[in-house]
Amino acid sequence: MNSVNPNTAHTRPPQRRSTPLRFLAALLMVLSLHLLPPTVSVAQADNASIQAMQQEEAERAERRRPVMILFPAGAALITLILVLTIKRRK
């Protein structure tokens, strides 16, 4: 004879998240950890070579800044042009 608990007979089984959603969450976590700036210990911060490397990195970041501003603006402009072109054809 099959015994069924009346309290749980009509409850739905717990839903598992889909594999693509898990993959997307894992990818987002890996990318966010990858983009974090590297940390330097207090003992290494006193080292002159580390400070020189940090200064060079700051200078490179300042030179990259205009590109970092223009790239999203260019992507948004291309997207807008594509949307308007598709709308016009319909």
N, C-alpha and C positions, 0 to 999 in steps of 0.2 A: 504494500500500500504506500502511496506517495504522500508524505506528510508535508504540508505547506503551512508556514507561519502566517496567520491571518493578518498580522500587523505589517508584514513586508510583502504580501502577495501582489499588491497593486502599485508598489513604488517602482519608479524607473531606476535602472542601473545608473551609477555615476557616469557622467559623460567624460570621455577623455578628449584632450585637446588634439586637434588634427596635427599631422606630421608637418605640413608646411608652416603652420603657425609656430610650432616649436622650433623649426629650423630658422624662421625669421627672427624669433626672439633670441636664439643663440647667436645668430649672425650680428644682430644689433648689439648684443653684449660684447662680442669679440671686437667689433669695430669701435665701440665706445672706449673699451680698455686700451685698444691700440692707439687711439688718438690722444690719450692722456699724456701730459708732459712728463718726462722722466724726473724722478725725484733724486735729490742729492742729500746725503747724510751731512750732519753738522760737521763731522771731522773732515769730510771732503770739501766742504764749502770754504774752508780756510786756505785750501791749496790754490796757489796762484794760477796754475795751468787750468784748473776747473773754472775759475773766474774768467780767465781769458776765453775759454771755449764758450761760456755763457754769454760773454760780450759779443763774440762773433755770431752766435746764434741769434741774438737780439738784433744785430745789424742785418742779418739775412732776412729776418722776419719783417723788418722795416722795408727792405727792398721788395719783398713779395707782397706787401700790403696792397698796392694798386691792382695787382693781378687778382688778388683775392676778392677785391671789390668788383672788378670788371667781369669776372667769370660768371657769377650768378646773374648779373645784369644782362649779359649776353645770352645766357640760357633762357632767361625770362623773355627777352626780345624775340628770340627764335621761336619759342613756344607761342607767343602772341601772334607772330606772323603766320605760323602754321594754322592756328585756330581760325584766324580771319580768312585765310585762303580757303580752308575747307568750308567755312560758312558761306562764302561767296559762291562757291561751286554748287552748293545745294540750292 
